[in-house]
Amino acid sequence: TLAQDSFSGQATTDLVDVGAGTSAADYEGKEVRGKLVLTSSQPGAVAELAVARHGAAGIVSYAQNQKTAWWGEDENQVRWGHLGSFPEFETFAFMVSLKQARAWQQTLAAGGRVRLQARVDAGQHPGSYDIPTAVIRGADPVVGSQEIVFSCHLDHQRPGANDNASGCAAILEVARSLGKLIDDGRIERPRRTIRFVWPAEIEGTIALLNARPELAESTLAVIHMDMVGGDAATTKAVFHITRSPRSIPSFINDVAEEFGRFVNEQSDRFAGSGRADYPLADPEGGKEALLAQMVDFTMGSDHQIWTEGSFRVPAIYLNDWPDRYIHTHADDAGNIDPTKLLRAAFIGGASGLFLADLDTGDVPELAALIRNSGLRRSAEALARADRLLGDNQPEAANLLRFQLDFERRVLESTEPFAPMAPEMRAGAMIWLSYLGRLLDQSPAAAAAADSARTDQDDLAGRIYSRNTEPKGPMSGFGYSYLEDRLTALDLRAPGLLTFQGLWGGGSELGYEALNLVDGRRTVGSIRDDLSAVYGPVPIELVIEYLETLERIGVLTTDSG
């Protein structure tokens, strides 16, 4: 198959194996000028060396898909390949299977020649995004303009069944089902508007929210579906209900997890006995238990655009991972389980309908759900704090401080939906006081009581604000604003983006660091929040990252 972002060209020439093709050593003693190079890397990773520097006519890649336990086992898979979206030179690339590459390598290793003919008619041209959308209008004259958005991404490489025809079909079925139930009088029209959008992945949502800023302003929550139908027996997929980032505390994740636990319980009962009140099993699908996992925020799809600091809309992310056929020609409809699709659509649809109808009468029951979920989160925080005892006692105290504040903000997140009555608010304060005492009685809190983390660097007290432009994350698909500006200004990449903490790191650390910039937090407090979520983070890395964002025009130092 032709790699994405290929340009027109043709060649009838020999094939030269350059291995990974990403270092100068891969080309030593090899004449590749005017030839096609065979590489195990993605075309974009070798184009500069192979084509621009050594004059190759084009690229043939047998790069494998994302690494999982099943990586490279199926030698017949042909992966989706891509070159740079904004190249300084034009070239083309083809993707082949590992089996084909091995056959050619055997021929070459035996002293034979592999001669190929390539012809490409392709290129880039200005275009626009046409983003389909549909709405179920809210009935309430006061809150009807508020929206709950169902999202997916409609741009998948062929065949792209689980990634992401599944998500596109699932939100369409939610729209159809809710519409019919309303039309038939079986449910009332929701108080708030429910919107459905089918954008291109990442950049389509960036374009949508920049072109239509009022959409993010009116949206209270997003339910995003990306890869929600993989038959676990075939794809090895595990279904996840993924939370919003900790920088955006929200009760909506508690709602989704409650529906997820319900489906887990009902599907497990059905699988084990053949009986359940709500088996949620499609006649043409499987009968296994769903076994959905509730997990913390991860990046990788359009939910991260909605939750980004420019827009700050909390999101529920429903997704499969792993999928051993992702981004290959084998991601076809035969891998999809109708039962899995049904259950994903139910969890998302029920969550969205509950949020769209949420009123003050629902607050007592919702508050109980938030308290129960808060106890689960706090138990995890206490376990993590225990791991920090010893040399990291101040970090343990910081983690417990963050946890109590996070639970307070989760409770407050109900306000845009349904303000608490005074007696409910008083009850919430009593609950938070109780939780604070519970956390204070932990061994970690006791050990850390007389220790406090102090920053010697004066820069830890600096406060940053986000500039109005650019809006969106520092990187998308095919383009990274951060990398672009780093190259233009000859700056090195900040170390925070490769740092790994006890509970995560890398690009998610950078994402959350920027999300925490609000014109009020100091650099030190941003470090503290990051450390509570991901494990201790050196203050120097946070200072460097935020200074870099200031130098490239994303942040401004608060002069006050």
LOVEXPA-731116 format. One line per 10 residues: number of its first residue (from 1); their letters; for each residue x, y, z of C-alpha. Coordinates in pm, 1 decimal. Layout:
% LOVEXPA-731116
NUM	A	X/Y/Z; ...
This chain:
% LOVEXPA-731116
1	TLAQDSFSGQ	0.0/0.0/0.0; 104.9/361.2/-55.2; 223.3/550.9/251.1; 37.6/861.9/362.4; 181.5/1195.6/243.5; 359.3/1038.9/-54.3; 424.3/1255.4/-359.8; 426.0/1164.5/-727.6; 729.9/984.2/-860.6; 844.9/675.4/-1044.8
11	ATTDLVDVGA	1141.0/444.4/-1051.2; 1247.8/110.9/-1195.4; 1549.3/18.0/-990.4; 1715.0/-214.9/-740.1; 1615.4/-256.7/-376.9; 1877.7/-196.4/-104.8; 1823.6/-317.6/252.7; 1923.6/-46.8/503.8; 1784.9/-213.5/817.3; 1639.4/50.2/1046.9
21	GTSAADYEGK	1776.0/321.1/819.1; 1778.2/579.9/1095.8; 2153.9/616.9/1151.1; 2452.5/688.3/930.0; 2591.3/342.3/1007.0; 2293.2/183.0/831.1; 2417.1/325.8/499.3; 2788.6/252.3/528.5; 2916.3/55.2/229.5; 2580.6/72.6/51.2
31	EVRGKLVLTS	2501.9/256.0/-270.5; 2145.5/376.8/-241.7; 2144.2/672.1/-482.0; 1866.6/619.3/-733.9; 1760.4/297.8/-558.8; 1464.4/201.4/-343.4; 1557.1/140.3/20.9; 1401.8/-135.1/232.1; 1358.2/-36.2/597.7; 1205.7/-167.8/918.7
41	SQPGAVAELA	1119.8/187.7/1025.5; 832.3/413.7/936.4; 904.9/600.4/610.0; 904.9/937.5/783.2; 1184.8/826.3/1014.5; 1425.0/743.6/729.3; 1332.5/994.6/457.9; 1587.6/1257.5/560.3; 1883.6/1018.0/556.6; 1776.0/787.0/275.7
51	VARHGAAGIV	1634.0/1036.7/28.0; 1760.1/1385.2/110.8; 2113.7/1288.2/210.4; 2184.4/967.2/16.6; 1963.1/1023.4/-287.0; 1734.8/720.2/-269.3; 1454.8/718.6/-524.7; 1194.9/610.6/-268.8; 1122.5/396.9/34.0; 978.0/50.7/95.1
61	SYAQNQKTAW	888.4/-11.8/459.5; 783.7/-318.5/653.6; 736.1/-128.4/981.2; 520.0/-312.9/1231.6; 227.6/-163.5/1422.2; 234.8/-40.8/1782.1; 427.4/-264.2/2020.2; 217.7/-510.1/2216.7; 276.7/-865.6/2334.9; 172.4/-980.0/1984.9
71	WGEDENQVRW	405.8/-742.1/1799.0; 553.3/-896.6/1484.9; 384.2/-1235.6/1530.0; 169.4/-1207.8/1217.8; 414.0/-1161.9/931.6; 132.7/-1107.5/682.2; 18.8/-774.0/822.1; 73.4/-459.2/615.9; 90.1/-151.0/834.3; -42.2/197.3/770.9
81	GHLGSFPEFE	265.3/402.8/683.6; 327.1/774.2/672.6; 579.9/1035.7/574.5; 601.5/1387.0/717.4; 297.7/1604.6/651.1; 507.0/1917.8/591.8; 822.2/1787.2/419.8; 1111.6/1995.4/293.2; 1144.2/1757.9/-2.6; 911.3/1526.9/-192.9
91	TFAFMVSLKQ	933.4/1149.4/-201.4; 713.4/841.8/-187.9; 696.0/521.8/13.0; 524.1/185.8/-3.1; 433.2/-48.2/281.8; 479.7/-425.4/256.5; 437.6/-718.3/492.7; 713.1/-860.6/709.1; 680.2/-1183.3/511.4; 750.7/-1005.6/182.2
101	ARAWQQTLAA	1042.1/-814.3/333.4; 1198.9/-1134.0/465.7; 1172.3/-1298.0/124.9; 1352.3/-1004.5/-36.4; 1615.5/-1003.2/238.4; 1687.6/-1371.1/178.1; 1738.2/-1301.3/-192.2; 1968.3/-1007.9/-120.2; 2164.5/-1198.5/145.1; 2228.1/-1477.3/-106.9
111	GGRVRLQARV	2381.3/-1226.7/-348.3; 2074.6/-1186.1/-567.4; 1906.1/-869.7/-691.4; 1556.6/-743.9/-624.5; 1437.7/-507.1/-892.7; 1114.2/-313.5/-843.8; 902.9/-77.8/-1048.2; 723.1/204.0/-867.8; 485.9/464.9/-999.8; 299.8/712.3/-779.2
121	DAGQHPGSYD	45.1/976.6/-867.7; -23.6/1160.8/-543.5; 27.3/1490.7/-367.9; -110.2/1753.8/-136.6; -345.9/2042.1/-204.4; -541.1/2294.0/3.6; -864.3/2159.8/143.8; -1114.7/2198.0/422.8; -1275.7/1983.6/689.4; -1639.0/1887.8/643.4
131	IPTAVIRGAD	-1745.9/1768.4/988.1; -2086.5/1597.1/1005.2; -2292.4/1685.5/1311.3; -2639.0/1603.3/1440.7; -2835.0/1722.9/1742.4; -3118.9/1616.3/1967.1; -3246.9/1953.7/2083.7; -3284.3/2005.4/2455.8; -3636.2/2071.9/2582.1; -3559.1/2291.5/2882.7
141	PVVGSQEIVF	-3589.6/2666.0/2807.5; -3318.2/2746.3/3063.8; -3052.2/2477.8/3007.0; -3153.8/2357.0/2660.4; -2862.3/2545.9/2504.5; -2614.0/2349.3/2715.3; -2474.1/2049.6/2529.1; -2350.0/1697.5/2590.8; -2132.2/1595.6/2296.0; -2074.9/1246.7/2157.0
151	SCHLDHQRPG	-1749.4/1233.6/1960.9; -1547.0/986.1/1755.0; -1308.0/1019.6/1461.1; -1418.7/957.0/1104.3; -1100.3/936.5/895.7; -963.4/588.2/946.1; -725.0/422.3/704.0; -873.9/131.8/508.8; -1025.7/-88.2/638.4; -1015.2/64.6/988.2
161	ANDNASGCAA	-1299.5/-138.9/1133.0; -1220.9/-109.2/1502.9; -1010.5/204.2/1451.0; -1247.1/374.0/1414.4; -1553.0/264.9/1220.0; -1661.3/112.3/1551.7; -1673.8/445.3/1734.0; -1843.0/616.7/1439.2; -2110.6/347.1/1423.7; -2157.0/339.7/1800.9
171	ILEVARSLGK	-2235.3/709.5/1841.6; -2458.4/693.6/1532.1; -2652.4/409.1/1694.6; -2680.7/610.9/2016.6; -2825.8/898.8/1813.6; -3067.9/669.4/1628.8; -3179.1/487.3/1943.6; -3235.3/800.4/2150.8; -3416.9/966.0/1860.9; -3652.5/670.9/1820.3
181	LIDDGRIERP	-3719.3/639.7/2193.0; -3810.9/1009.3/2202.3; -4024.4/991.0/1888.4; -4209.4/684.5/2021.3; -4277.4/856.4/2352.1; -4084.9/598.3/2553.5; -3853.7/860.6/2702.2; -3889.4/1235.4/2731.2; -3676.5/1471.6/2529.8; -3366.9/1552.0/2740.4
191	RRTIRFVWPA	-3336.6/1885.1/2916.3; -3004.2/1963.9/2748.7; -2905.8/1932.6/2385.2; -2716.2/1619.1/2283.5; -2478.7/1673.9/1991.8; -2297.3/1414.9/1779.6; -1982.4/1499.7/1581.9; -1773.6/1296.5/1336.0; -1444.3/1488.7/1284.6; -1106.4/1379.2/1154.0
201	EIEGTIALLN	-889.3/1257.3/1439.9; -713.5/1520.4/1651.0; -662.2/1790.5/1388.7; -1030.2/1780.8/1293.0; -1131.7/1850.6/1651.6; -864.1/2120.1/1684.8; -1004.8/2287.0/1373.4; -1363.4/2247.1/1494.9; -1306.6/2405.3/1835.5; -1095.5/2688.3/1694.5
211	ARPELAESTL	-1351.5/2765.9/1423.5; -1649.1/2722.9/1657.0; -1531.9/2840.0/2002.3; -1893.9/2869.0/2114.4; -1920.3/2490.2/2086.3; -1667.0/2430.8/2363.5; -1823.2/2710.1/2569.3; -2168.4/2549.1/2559.0; -2048.3/2189.4/2610.1; -2060.7/2052.2/2963.8
221	AVIHMDMVGG	-1924.3/1705.1/2889.6; -1796.0/1485.1/2607.1; -1835.7/1111.3/2556.0; -1567.0/1005.1/2309.3; -1555.4/661.7/2145.5; -1244.0/539.7/1966.1; -1204.2/164.1/1913.8; -1502.1/19.9/2100.5; -1587.1/-301.2/1913.4; -1287.0/-532.9/1906.2
231	DAATTKAVFH	-1368.7/-898.9/1970.1; -1140.1/-972.8/2264.1; -1074.2/-1329.8/2151.7; -950.2/-1206.1/1814.9; -797.0/-864.4/1875.2; -690.3/-925.7/2239.0; -860.3/-595.8/2321.1; -938.1/-482.3/2675.2; -1220.5/-228.6/2704.6; -1140.0/86.5/2902.8
241	ITRSPRSIPS	-1350.6/358.7/3059.2; -1093.2/634.6/3076.8; -1115.3/936.7/3305.3; -1055.1/1303.5/3237.5; -711.2/1437.6/3334.8; -667.4/1522.8/3702.7; -628.7/1887.8/3602.5; -1003.4/1885.5/3522.7; -1178.8/1722.1/3819.9; -1527.2/1610.3/3721.6
251	FINDVAEEFG	-1803.0/1386.1/3850.2; -1888.7/1274.7/3494.8; -1626.8/1002.0/3520.7; -1801.6/863.6/3829.3; -2122.5/843.2/3625.7; -1955.9/653.3/3340.4; -1783.8/415.6/3580.9; -2112.6/341.1/3756.9; -2267.7/236.4/3427.2; -1950.1/43.3/3346.8
261	RFVNEQSDRF	-1968.0/-148.9/3673.3; -2333.9/-223.3/3604.6; -2252.7/-372.3/3263.4; -1958.3/-563.8/3409.7; -2184.5/-716.0/3675.2; -2471.8/-798.5/3441.1; -2251.1/-940.2/3165.1; -2053.5/-1147.8/3414.5; -2376.1/-1287.5/3560.0; -2501.5/-1370.2/3211.3
271	AGSGRADYPL	-2174.8/-1536.1/3107.5; -2165.3/-1746.0/3424.0; -2527.0/-1857.4/3440.8; -2698.5/-1773.8/3113.7; -2934.4/-1546.3/3306.6; -2926.1/-1174.5/3383.0; -3176.9/-891.9/3397.9; -2975.7/-697.2/3140.2; -2735.1/-929.7/2955.7; -2677.8/-673.1/2678.7
281	ADPEGGKEAL	-2581.4/-951.4/2438.2; -2642.8/-909.6/2066.5; -2790.6/-1217.7/1893.3; -2499.4/-1215.0/1648.2; -2233.2/-1134.6/1907.2; -2041.5/-1290.9/2191.5; -2164.6/-1385.0/2537.8; -1847.9/-1318.6/2736.6; -1833.4/-1077.4/3030.3; -1725.5/-726.0/2932.1
291	LAQMVDFTMG	-1457.2/-693.9/3203.7; -1425.8/-319.5/3143.5; -1138.8/-150.4/3323.8; -1174.8/196.2/3478.7; -845.7/376.4/3424.8; -682.4/715.2/3468.1; -633.8/960.3/3183.7; -434.1/850.2/2882.5; -377.5/1037.7/2560.4; -422.8/919.1/2203.4
301	SDHQIWTEGS	-751.2/1049.1/2065.3; -981.5/1350.1/2036.3; -1084.8/1351.4/2402.6; -747.6/1511.4/2475.8; -841.3/1812.7/2261.8; -1164.7/1876.1/2451.8; -989.8/1843.5/2789.7; -692.7/2058.8/2685.5; -643.3/2382.8/2877.4; -769.7/2599.1/2590.7
311	FRVPAIYLND	-1115.6/2437.8/2610.3; -1132.3/2252.6/2945.5; -1432.1/2030.0/2874.5; -1432.0/1709.3/3084.5; -1449.5/1391.4/2879.7; -1534.0/1023.3/2914.5; -1311.7/820.3/2682.3; -1429.2/470.9/2583.4; -1161.9/269.0/2407.4; -1002.1/-68.5/2339.9
321	WPDRYIHTHA	-636.9/-139.8/2402.4; -445.8/-331.8/2288.5; -559.7/-435.9/1943.0; -309.6/-652.2/1760.8; -452.2/-549.1/1422.6; -457.3/-172.6/1476.4; -328.4/33.4/1183.6; -295.8/-267.5/953.8; -486.6/-409.8/659.6; -621.3/-675.8/899.7
331	DDAGNIDPTK	-833.5/-431.5/1102.4; -1147.7/-553.6/928.4; -1514.3/-602.3/1013.6; -1463.4/-969.5/1095.6; -1281.3/-860.6/1411.9; -1582.7/-670.5/1546.9; -1809.4/-816.7/1815.9; -2167.8/-680.6/1793.8; -2212.6/-744.6/2167.0; -1909.5/-529.5/2247.2
341	LLRAAFIGGA	-2047.8/-249.6/2029.8; -2385.3/-276.5/2202.8; -2231.7/-254.0/2549.2; -2004.9/37.3/2459.2; -2297.7/224.1/2306.6; -2506.8/153.9/2617.5; -2241.1/281.4/2860.3; -2183.4/593.4/2653.5; -2549.2/649.1/2570.6; -2672.9/600.1/2926.9
351	SGLFLADLDT	-2401.7/830.0/3062.2; -2483.8/1099.0/2808.0; -2858.9/1078.6/2865.6; -2813.6/1098.5/3243.2; -2595.7/1408.4/3208.1; -2835.3/1566.7/2960.3; -3127.5/1520.6/3202.8; -2943.6/1592.4/3529.6; -3144.8/1822.0/3758.1; -3143.6/1930.0/4121.9
361	GDVPELAALI	-3360.4/1632.0/4211.2; -3076.5/1399.1/4109.3; -2815.1/1569.1/4327.2; -2863.0/1363.4/4648.3; -2814.0/1033.8/4466.1; -2529.9/1181.2/4262.3; -2358.1/1311.1/4576.4; -2368.1/960.9/4724.2; -2209.1/823.9/4407.0; -1935.6/1089.0/4422.1
371	RNSGLRRSAE	-1865.3/1007.2/4787.6; -1834.3/635.1/4713.5; -1607.3/703.2/4417.3; -1406.6/946.2/4629.4; -1342.5/673.8/4885.3; -1208.3/447.7/4610.6; -980.2/724.2/4485.2; -867.1/809.5/4836.0; -783.9/446.6/4910.3; -558.8/446.1/4603.6
381	ALARADRLLG	-402.5/775.2/4715.7; -328.2/630.4/5059.8; -163.8/325.7/4903.5; 50.5/549.2/4684.7; 140.4/772.3/4979.3; 265.8/467.3/5168.4; 504.9/401.6/4880.3; 652.3/747.3/4930.5; 742.8/699.5/5296.5; 1110.5/732.3/5383.1
391	DNQPEAANLL	1308.7/975.5/5172.0; 990.8/1106.1/5006.0; 785.4/1191.9/5316.1; 714.9/1548.8/5198.0; 587.6/1403.6/4871.8; 350.0/1176.5/5063.9; 203.5/1479.1/5242.1; 173.7/1660.0/4910.1; -12.6/1366.6/4754.6; -268.8/1356.6/5036.3
401	RFQLDFERRV	-314.2/1735.2/5019.4; -383.6/1705.6/4647.8; -629.4/1421.2/4700.7; -847.0/1615.9/4943.1; -848.9/1921.0/4716.6; -931.1/1702.2/4416.2; -1236.5/1554.6/4589.9; -1355.5/1902.7/4682.2; -1332.5/2008.0/4318.4; -1512.4/1694.0/4197.6
411	LESTEPFAPM	-1806.3/1787.6/4419.4; -1796.5/2145.2/4289.9; -1805.9/2018.5/3930.3; -2178.0/1943.9/3971.1; -2258.6/2317.1/3990.1; -2284.7/2385.1/3612.5; -2535.3/2099.1/3589.7; -2738.0/2136.9/3908.7; -2647.2/2372.3/4195.9; -2653.6/2214.4/4539.8
421	APEMRAGAMI	-2918.4/2321.6/4786.4; -2777.5/2476.6/5108.1; -2838.6/2159.5/5309.0; -2664.0/1950.2/5042.6; -2370.0/2188.8/5040.4; -2344.9/2165.0/5417.8; -2347.5/1787.1/5389.8; -2070.3/1801.4/5130.4; -1856.3/2010.2/5365.5; -1910.2/1758.8/5645.2
431	WLSYLGRLLD	-1807.2/1479.2/5408.8; -1489.8/1662.5/5305.1; -1404.8/1727.0/5668.9; -1446.5/1357.5/5742.1; -1231.3/1263.2/5444.1; -963.4/1508.4/5555.8; -950.0/1346.7/5900.3; -934.0/1003.2/5740.1; -637.0/1103.2/5526.0; -466.2/1275.7/5819.8
441	QSPAAAAAAD	-479.9/955.6/6024.4; -281.8/755.5/5769.5; 74.4/640.5/5846.6; 199.4/845.6/5552.6; 42.4/1164.6/5687.2; 175.6/1100.5/6036.9; 528.6/1038.0/5911.4; 521.0/1347.1/5692.4; 362.5/1578.1/5949.5; 688.5/1741.6/6053.8
451	SARTDQDDLA	839.3/1759.7/5704.6; 762.3/2003.8/5428.4; 895.0/2021.8/5078.8; 1071.4/2350.3/5008.5; 1193.1/2482.8/4676.5; 1523.9/2662.0/4681.5; 1480.2/2796.1/4329.7; 1321.7/3142.9/4326.3; 1161.5/3056.9/3992.9; 929.1/2816.2/4174.1
461	GRIYSRNTEP	724.3/3118.0/4282.0; 668.5/3243.0/3929.7; 311.4/3252.6/3794.2; 228.0/3200.1/3427.3; -82.2/3273.6/3222.3; -182.5/3114.6/2893.3; -186.7/3340.5/2588.9; -508.7/3351.2/2386.9; -327.6/3203.5/2086.0; -244.2/2935.6/1990.6
471	KGPMSGFGYS	-543.9/2737.7/2112.1; -505.2/2364.3/2148.2; -233.7/2115.3/2240.5; 132.2/2150.9/2157.9; 115.3/1867.7/1905.6; -140.7/1710.7/1674.8; -127.4/1456.3/1396.0; 130.8/1548.3/1136.3; 223.9/1875.8/1303.2; 368.5/1979.8/1638.2
481	YLEDRLTALD	359.6/2348.2/1728.4; 619.1/2280.2/1996.4; 863.3/2103.4/1764.2; 809.3/2364.8/1494.8; 895.5/2651.9/1729.0; 1184.3/2466.2/1893.6; 1341.1/2415.6/1550.8; 1280.3/2774.4/1441.4; 1435.2/2916.6/1759.8; 1707.9/2651.2/1787.8
491	LRAPGLLTFQ	1590.4/2537.4/2131.1; 1633.8/2193.9/2281.4; 1338.3/1974.6/2370.4; 1241.5/2010.1/2739.3; 1339.7/1718.3/2959.1; 994.7/1696.0/3117.6; 861.1/1535.8/2798.9; 1078.2/1226.3/2847.4; 1069.5/1205.9/3227.3; 898.9/898.8/3373.5
501	GLWGGGSELG	752.5/915.3/3721.6; 629.0/635.4/3943.4; 281.8/645.2/3787.9; 337.1/780.8/3439.4; 505.1/1063.6/3256.4; 634.8/1165.6/2915.9; 400.3/1358.9/2692.6; 119.0/1336.8/2949.4; 335.5/1525.1/3200.4; 381.9/1804.7/2948.2
511	YEALNLVDGR	10.3/1804.3/2869.3; -89.4/1831.3/3233.8; 177.3/2090.0/3317.6; 30.1/2323.1/3055.6; -325.0/2239.3/3166.1; -239.0/2346.8/3520.7; -129.6/2694.2/3409.5; -416.5/2920.8/3511.0; -273.5/3257.4/3614.4; -300.2/3160.2/3982.8
521	RTVGSIRDDL	-82.0/2856.3/4041.1; 289.0/2907.4/4095.7; 542.6/2691.2/3917.6; 601.5/2517.8/4250.4; 234.4/2436.6/4297.7; 217.0/2302.9/3941.6; 510.3/2077.1/4025.1; 332.2/1964.4/4340.2; 14.1/1871.4/4153.1; 208.8/1688.5/3884.0
531	SAVYGPVPIE	400.6/1498.6/4151.5; 80.4/1397.7/4327.3; -52.1/1245.2/4004.8; 259.4/1098.3/3842.7; 507.8/1063.5/4128.7; 780.9/1308.4/4235.2; 888.7/1540.2/3952.3; 1203.9/1756.5/3978.9; 1116.8/2125.9/3997.8; 1394.8/2200.5/3747.9
541	LVIEYLETLE	1213.8/2008.9/3474.9; 890.6/2199.4/3532.2; 1073.5/2533.3/3531.1; 1251.4/2444.8/3206.9; 930.6/2333.0/3036.3; 726.9/2638.4/3128.6; 1014.4/2871.5/3039.9; 1031.0/2703.5/2700.1; 657.8/2754.3/2646.9; 705.9/3120.8/2733.5
551	RIGVLTTDSG	988.8/3152.3/2480.9; 776.8/3005.5/2200.9; 485.3/3237.6/2274.2; 242.5/3006.2/2452.0; 274.0/3150.9/2804.1; 328.3/3491.4/2961.7; 477.3/3558.8/3304.1; 231.2/3724.9/3538.3; 371.2/4070.6/3610.9; 156.6/4105.6/3920.6
